[in-house]
């Protein structure tokens, strides 16, 4: 099995820790001493060799990838000229792998997700690879723990597929958009819906076949790029063809109408850490309801805080339900219930051309 890790996003909802020059996947967001992309590779240990791991990233992050993943072959860093959503990114990875091993199994994963149980995670990936060998496009379905309205959902059919092993694999009935609260609650009660984390395992030729069937123009461009690999025209072809590719997500472009799609449930402490308040779900909470990520903190009569410090002491007195993040050159303080509005901060900084803080 090969792995292609998507590592091109910026992650503005974790500002000021996540910046354009150092997005969250290259940062130690949860204070473990390992960046998120390093942790992604760490949990594949024993399952995939480093030489079989590829990273798809933006032009400005190639050096960061090689710095943080010593031993990764430089040719395994696949650079997108610019971001065009997950469809072209995944297609580009498949075009590269098709040249090496057309029938190979590829796991398409994200560099900025947290998995708390790597043993269970590896077992699910192995089962998903078996399903992929049976000609299925397999998606990891996160077993929901709450009626979350911020995720898309996957609906499975009733019974496991006959080829299922110790971990059940189901045929996918449909992919669904982010629901309202009442609908999310009905999904949770049903037991046949999963969060869609955008992780896919399939044969390389099988995925490219779906591109050809559903997105023929995009497929033609990807094949032109693939045909140029290993030649002195590769960079020129990539630059010229890439600008013609329509930006589209893999879900809308391929998976929603793909043939033979399977879902395998994953219960491994997954979290995409989409915002600061998500840290309450993945890190220890003390008796006062506080999550202290890193740095030196002194709290007096303070409750329900999320604090990510730096080199200086953070002292908080008589406050509650705040997010406090100190990145050295910027300090974020916000109420947990409104922390999603951090996007407005980033937009204001951009309007003021404070690019040093973006």
C-alpha positions as CSV (number, residue, x, y, z in Angstrom):
1,X,0.0,0.0,0.0
2,X,1.1,3.6,-0.8
3,X,0.0,6.7,1.1
4,X,-0.6,10.2,-0.3
5,X,-0.9,12.9,2.4
6,X,-2.7,16.1,1.6
7,X,-0.8,18.9,3.2
8,X,-1.7,22.0,1.3
9,X,-4.2,23.9,3.5
10,X,-3.6,27.0,5.6
11,X,-5.8,26.4,8.6
12,X,-6.8,30.0,9.4
13,X,-9.2,28.9,12.2
14,X,-6.2,28.1,14.3
15,X,-4.6,31.6,14.0
16,X,-2.3,32.8,15.4
17,X,-0.5,29.4,15.8
18,X,-1.3,28.5,12.2
19,X,0.0,31.0,9.6
20,X,0.4,31.0,5.8
21,X,4.2,30.5,6.3
22,X,3.6,27.8,8.9
23,X,0.2,26.2,8.6
24,X,-1.2,23.9,11.3
25,X,0.0,20.7,9.6
26,X,3.5,21.9,10.1
27,X,2.9,23.1,13.7
28,X,2.7,21.3,17.1
29,X,-0.8,22.4,17.8
30,X,-1.5,20.0,20.7
31,X,1.9,20.3,22.4
32,X,3.2,16.7,21.9
33,X,6.6,17.7,20.5
34,X,5.6,16.5,17.0
35,X,4.0,18.5,14.3
36,X,0.7,17.3,12.8
37,X,2.3,16.0,9.6
38,X,5.0,14.2,11.6
39,X,2.3,12.6,13.7
40,X,0.5,11.5,10.6
41,X,3.6,9.7,9.3
42,X,4.4,8.3,12.8
43,X,1.1,6.4,13.0
44,X,1.8,4.7,9.7
45,X,4.9,3.1,11.2
46,X,4.9,-0.7,10.6
47,X,2.2,-0.3,7.9
48,X,3.9,1.7,5.1
49,X,7.6,2.3,4.3
50,X,8.7,6.0,4.2
51,X,9.7,5.4,0.5
52,X,6.0,4.6,-0.2
53,X,4.6,7.8,1.3
54,X,3.9,10.8,-0.9
55,X,3.0,14.3,0.3
56,X,0.9,16.7,-1.9
57,X,1.5,20.3,-0.9
58,X,1.8,23.9,-2.1
59,X,4.9,25.4,-3.7
60,X,5.9,27.2,-0.6
61,X,5.9,24.2,1.7
62,X,8.1,21.7,-0.1
63,X,11.2,22.6,2.0
64,X,9.1,22.4,5.2
65,X,8.0,18.9,4.2
66,X,11.5,17.7,3.6
67,X,12.8,19.4,6.8
68,X,10.1,17.8,9.0
69,X,10.1,14.4,7.4
70,X,13.8,13.5,7.1
71,X,14.3,10.4,5.0
72,X,11.3,11.1,2.7
73,X,12.6,10.9,-0.9
74,X,12.5,14.4,-2.4
75,X,10.7,13.0,-5.5
76,X,7.9,11.9,-3.2
77,X,6.9,15.6,-2.5
78,X,4.3,16.4,-5.1
79,X,3.9,20.2,-5.6
80,X,0.6,21.8,-6.7
81,X,1.3,25.1,-8.5
82,X,-1.7,26.5,-6.7
83,X,-4.6,25.2,-4.7
84,X,-7.5,23.8,-6.8
85,X,-9.4,21.8,-4.1
86,X,-9.1,18.1,-3.3
87,X,-10.2,16.8,-6.7
88,X,-7.1,17.9,-8.7
89,X,-4.8,17.3,-5.7
90,X,-5.9,13.7,-5.3
91,X,-5.9,13.3,-9.1
92,X,-2.3,14.6,-9.3
93,X,-1.2,12.1,-6.6
94,X,-2.8,9.3,-8.5
95,X,-1.1,10.4,-11.8
96,X,2.2,10.1,-10.1
97,X,1.5,6.7,-8.6
98,X,0.0,5.4,-11.8
99,X,3.4,5.8,-13.4
100,X,5.0,3.7,-10.6
101,X,2.3,1.1,-9.9
102,X,-1.0,1.4,-11.8
103,X,-2.7,-1.3,-9.8
104,X,-1.3,-0.2,-6.5
105,X,-3.5,0.5,-3.4
106,X,-3.3,4.2,-2.3
107,X,-4.5,5.6,0.9
108,X,-5.4,9.3,0.6
109,X,-5.1,10.9,4.0
110,X,-4.8,14.4,5.5
111,X,-1.8,15.9,7.3
112,X,-3.8,17.9,9.9
113,X,-6.0,15.3,11.6
114,X,-5.5,13.8,15.0
115,X,-5.9,10.0,15.7
116,X,-5.7,9.0,19.3
117,X,-5.7,5.3,18.8
118,X,-3.1,4.5,16.1
119,X,-3.4,0.7,16.6
120,X,-7.1,0.8,15.7
121,X,-6.4,3.2,12.9
122,X,-3.8,0.9,11.2
123,X,-6.2,-2.1,11.5
124,X,-8.9,-0.1,9.7
125,X,-6.5,1.0,7.0
126,X,-5.5,-2.7,6.5
127,X,-9.1,-3.7,6.2
128,X,-9.8,-0.8,3.8
129,X,-6.9,-2.0,1.6
130,X,-8.5,-5.4,1.4
131,X,-11.8,-3.9,0.3
132,X,-9.9,-1.8,-2.3
133,X,-8.4,-4.9,-3.7
134,X,-11.9,-6.1,-4.2
135,X,-12.5,-3.1,-6.6
136,X,-14.1,-0.8,-4.0
137,X,-13.4,2.9,-3.5
138,X,-13.3,2.8,0.3
139,X,-13.9,5.8,2.5
140,X,-13.2,5.9,6.2
141,X,-16.4,6.8,8.1
142,X,-15.9,8.3,11.5
143,X,-18.4,6.9,14.0
144,X,-20.2,10.0,15.2
145,X,-20.1,10.9,18.9
146,X,-22.4,13.8,18.7
147,X,-25.0,15.3,16.3
148,X,-22.3,17.5,14.7
149,X,-23.6,20.0,12.0
150,X,-20.1,20.9,10.8
151,X,-19.4,17.7,8.9
152,X,-20.7,16.0,5.8
153,X,-22.1,12.5,6.4
154,X,-22.0,9.1,4.8
155,X,-25.0,6.8,4.8
156,X,-24.3,3.1,4.7
157,X,-26.5,0.2,3.6
158,X,-27.9,-2.3,6.1
159,X,-25.6,-5.4,6.2
160,X,-21.8,-5.7,5.9
161,X,-20.4,-6.7,2.6
162,X,-19.6,-10.5,2.3
163,X,-15.9,-9.8,1.9
164,X,-15.7,-8.0,5.3
165,X,-13.2,-9.4,7.7
166,X,-13.1,-8.7,11.4
167,X,-13.9,-5.1,10.8
168,X,-17.2,-4.7,8.9
169,X,-17.3,-2.9,5.5
170,X,-20.6,-1.5,4.2
171,X,-21.7,-0.4,0.8
172,X,-22.3,3.4,0.7
173,X,-25.9,4.4,0.1
174,X,-25.2,8.2,-0.2
175,X,-23.1,11.1,0.7
176,X,-24.9,14.0,2.4
177,X,-24.1,17.6,3.0
178,X,-23.7,19.2,6.4
179,X,-27.1,18.8,8.1
180,X,-29.1,21.1,10.4
181,X,-29.3,20.2,14.1
182,X,-32.5,18.1,13.9
183,X,-31.3,16.1,10.9
184,X,-27.9,15.5,12.6
185,X,-29.7,14.2,15.7
186,X,-31.7,11.8,13.5
187,X,-28.5,10.6,11.8
188,X,-26.9,9.9,15.2
189,X,-29.9,8.0,16.4
190,X,-30.0,5.9,13.3
191,X,-26.6,4.4,13.7
192,X,-26.1,4.0,9.9
193,X,-24.5,7.4,9.3
194,X,-20.8,8.4,9.6
195,X,-18.9,11.6,9.5
196,X,-17.0,12.1,6.2
197,X,-13.4,12.9,7.0
198,X,-12.3,12.8,3.4
199,X,-10.0,9.8,3.7
200,X,-10.1,7.3,0.8
201,X,-8.4,4.0,0.1
202,X,-8.6,2.6,-3.4
203,X,-6.6,1.2,-6.4
204,X,-4.9,4.0,-8.3
205,X,-6.3,2.9,-11.7
206,X,-9.8,2.6,-10.1
207,X,-9.8,6.2,-8.9
208,X,-8.4,7.5,-12.2
209,X,-11.1,5.5,-14.0
210,X,-13.8,7.4,-12.1
211,X,-12.1,10.7,-13.0
212,X,-12.2,9.6,-16.7
213,X,-15.9,8.6,-16.4
214,X,-17.1,11.6,-14.5
215,X,-14.6,14.4,-15.1
216,X,-13.1,13.6,-18.6
217,X,-11.5,17.0,-19.1
218,X,-9.8,16.9,-15.7
219,X,-8.7,13.3,-16.4
220,X,-7.2,14.3,-19.7
221,X,-5.2,17.0,-18.0
222,X,-3.9,14.7,-15.3
223,X,-2.8,12.1,-17.9
224,X,-0.9,14.8,-19.8
225,X,0.9,15.7,-16.6
226,X,1.5,12.0,-15.8
227,X,2.9,11.4,-19.3
228,X,5.4,14.2,-18.9
229,X,6.8,12.9,-15.6
230,X,10.5,11.9,-15.8
231,X,11.0,14.2,-18.8
232,X,12.7,17.6,-19.1
233,X,9.2,19.0,-19.9
234,X,7.5,17.9,-16.6
235,X,7.6,21.3,-14.9
236,X,6.4,23.1,-18.0
237,X,3.6,20.7,-18.6
238,X,2.5,20.8,-15.0
239,X,2.4,24.6,-14.9
240,X,0.5,25.0,-18.2
241,X,-2.0,22.2,-17.7
242,X,-2.7,22.9,-14.1
243,X,-4.1,26.3,-14.8
244,X,-6.8,24.6,-17.1
245,X,-8.0,22.2,-14.4
246,X,-11.4,23.0,-12.8
247,X,-11.2,23.4,-9.0
248,X,-13.6,20.8,-7.6
249,X,-13.8,18.7,-4.4
250,X,-13.3,15.0,-4.6
251,X,-16.6,14.4,-3.0
252,X,-18.7,16.5,-5.4
253,X,-16.6,15.6,-8.5
254,X,-16.1,11.9,-8.0
255,X,-17.3,10.1,-4.8
256,X,-21.0,11.1,-4.7
257,X,-21.6,9.4,-8.0
258,X,-18.9,6.8,-8.1
259,X,-19.5,3.1,-8.6
260,X,-18.8,0.4,-6.0
261,X,-18.1,2.7,-3.0
262,X,-17.7,1.2,0.5
263,X,-17.4,2.7,3.9
264,X,-15.5,1.2,6.9
265,X,-16.3,2.6,10.4
266,X,-13.4,4.2,12.3
267,X,-13.4,4.5,16.0
268,X,-9.9,5.7,16.8
269,X,-10.3,9.1,18.4
270,X,-10.4,11.1,15.2
271,X,-10.5,14.9,15.2
272,X,-9.8,17.4,12.4
273,X,-9.0,20.1,15.0
274,X,-10.9,22.6,12.9
275,X,-10.9,25.3,15.6
276,X,-9.4,26.0,19.0
277,X,-12.4,24.7,21.0
278,X,-11.8,21.2,19.4
279,X,-8.9,20.8,21.8
280,X,-11.3,20.0,24.6
281,X,-12.1,16.8,22.7
282,X,-8.5,15.5,22.3
283,X,-6.6,16.8,25.3
284,X,-7.0,16.3,29.1
285,X,-9.4,18.6,30.9
286,X,-8.5,19.4,34.5
287,X,-10.9,19.5,37.5
288,X,-11.7,23.2,36.7
289,X,-12.5,22.4,33.1
290,X,-9.3,23.9,31.7
291,X,-7.2,22.6,28.8
292,X,-3.6,23.7,29.1
293,X,-1.7,23.0,25.9
294,X,1.8,24.2,26.3
295,X,3.8,27.0,28.0
296,X,3.7,28.2,31.6
297,X,0.3,29.1,32.9
298,X,-0.9,30.4,36.3
299,X,-4.7,30.3,36.9
300,X,-6.6,31.8,39.8
301,X,-10.3,31.2,40.1
302,X,-10.5,30.6,36.3
303,X,-12.6,27.8,34.7
304,X,-13.3,26.3,31.3
305,X,-10.3,27.8,29.6
306,X,-8.2,26.6,26.6
307,X,-4.7,28.1,26.9
308,X,-1.9,27.6,24.4
309,X,1.2,29.5,25.6
310,X,4.7,30.3,24.5
311,X,7.8,31.5,26.1
312,X,6.2,33.9,28.7
313,X,4.0,33.1,31.6
314,X,0.3,33.5,31.1
315,X,-1.6,34.5,34.3
316,X,-5.4,34.5,34.3
317,X,-7.5,35.6,37.2
318,X,-11.3,35.3,37.6
319,X,-12.1,34.4,34.0
320,X,-14.0,31.6,32.4
321,X,-14.8,30.0,29.0
322,X,-12.0,31.8,27.1
323,X,-9.5,30.7,24.5
324,X,-6.1,32.3,25.0
325,X,-3.3,31.6,22.5
326,X,0.1,33.4,22.7
327,X,2.3,32.9,19.6
328,X,4.9,35.5,20.6
329,X,4.0,38.2,18.1
330,X,0.3,37.9,18.5
331,X,-2.1,37.2,21.3
332,X,-5.6,35.8,20.8
333,X,-8.3,36.1,23.5
334,X,-11.8,35.0,22.7
335,X,-14.9,33.4,24.1
336,X,-15.2,29.7,23.3
337,X,-18.7,30.1,22.0
338,X,-17.6,32.8,19.5
339,X,-14.1,31.5,18.6
340,X,-15.3,30.6,15.1
341,X,-15.3,34.3,14.4
342,X,-11.6,34.2,14.2
343,X,-12.0,34.2,10.5
344,X,-13.0,37.9,10.8
345,X,-9.7,38.6,12.5
346,X,-7.8,37.1,9.7
347,X,-9.8,39.0,7.1
348,X,-9.3,42.3,8.9
349,X,-5.5,41.7,9.1
350,X,-5.5,40.9,5.4
351,X,-7.5,44.1,4.6
352,X,-4.9,46.1,6.6
353,X,-2.1,44.2,4.7
354,X,-0.6,42.9,7.9
355,X,1.0,40.1,6.0
356,X,3.6,39.7,8.8
357,X,0.8,38.3,11.0
358,X,-0.9,36.1,8.4
